């Protein structure tokens, strides 16, 4: 279980970065940041398994953040179908 900060891309629609440290983009590769644009803060969220996440589970996202320093979520139109 961990708190993470979610940022929205200003260049790519439905693209979000999840990070453990607020405003610390040092772990994000330059190529990703160039495509992502200026991050816009969305929210701070607790990855405790109770919140439904469209892509992956809280545990998978937490593991990715601990391994890579971030989790990149890129949603497709199909992710919005009910």
C-alpha positions as CSV (number, residue, x, y, z in Angstrom):
1,X,0.0,0.0,0.0
2,X,1.4,3.4,-1.0
3,X,0.3,7.0,-1.7
4,X,1.0,8.1,-5.2
5,X,0.6,11.3,-7.2
6,X,-1.2,11.3,-10.6
7,X,-0.4,13.7,-13.4
8,X,-2.2,14.2,-16.7
9,X,-0.4,14.8,-19.9
10,X,-0.9,18.2,-21.6
11,X,0.1,16.7,-25.0
12,X,-1.4,13.3,-25.1
13,X,-5.1,12.7,-24.3
14,X,-5.9,10.0,-21.7
15,X,-2.3,9.6,-20.7
16,X,-1.3,9.7,-17.0
17,X,1.8,9.3,-14.8
18,X,1.7,7.8,-11.4
19,X,4.6,8.6,-9.1
20,X,5.5,8.1,-5.4
21,X,7.1,11.5,-5.0
22,X,5.2,14.7,-5.7
23,X,6.7,16.8,-8.5
24,X,9.8,14.5,-8.8
25,X,10.1,13.7,-12.5
26,X,13.7,12.7,-12.3
27,X,12.9,9.0,-12.9
28,X,10.9,9.7,-16.1
29,X,13.0,9.2,-19.3
30,X,13.4,12.4,-21.4
31,X,11.7,10.7,-24.4
32,X,8.5,10.1,-22.4
33,X,8.5,13.6,-20.9
34,X,8.9,15.1,-24.5
35,X,5.8,13.2,-25.6
36,X,4.0,13.7,-22.2
37,X,4.5,17.5,-22.1
38,X,4.1,19.6,-19.0
39,X,2.5,17.4,-16.2
40,X,-0.7,18.7,-14.8
41,X,-1.5,17.5,-11.3
42,X,-4.7,15.5,-11.0
43,X,-4.8,13.9,-7.5
44,X,-3.0,12.1,-4.7
45,X,-4.4,8.6,-4.2
46,X,-3.8,5.7,-1.9
47,X,-3.1,2.4,-3.7
48,X,-4.8,0.2,-1.2
49,X,-6.8,-2.1,-3.6
50,X,-10.1,-0.5,-2.7
51,X,-10.1,2.0,-5.7
52,X,-11.0,0.6,-9.1
53,X,-8.2,1.4,-11.6
54,X,-8.9,1.0,-15.4
55,X,-5.4,-0.3,-16.2
56,X,-3.9,-2.8,-13.8
57,X,-4.4,-3.4,-10.1
58,X,-3.1,-1.3,-7.2
59,X,-0.5,-3.9,-6.5
60,X,0.8,-4.0,-10.1
61,X,1.0,-0.2,-10.2
62,X,2.8,0.0,-6.9
63,X,5.3,-2.6,-8.1
64,X,5.9,-0.7,-11.3
65,X,6.5,2.5,-9.4
66,X,8.9,0.8,-7.0
67,X,10.8,-0.8,-9.9
68,X,10.8,2.0,-12.5
69,X,10.1,5.1,-10.4
70,X,6.8,5.7,-12.2
71,X,3.8,4.0,-13.9
72,X,2.6,5.3,-17.3
73,X,-1.1,4.8,-18.0
74,X,-2.2,5.3,-21.6
75,X,-6.0,4.7,-22.1
76,X,-7.6,3.8,-25.3
77,X,-11.2,4.6,-26.4
78,X,-12.2,0.9,-25.7
79,X,-11.3,1.5,-22.0
80,X,-14.3,3.8,-21.7
81,X,-16.9,1.4,-23.0
82,X,-19.3,0.0,-20.4
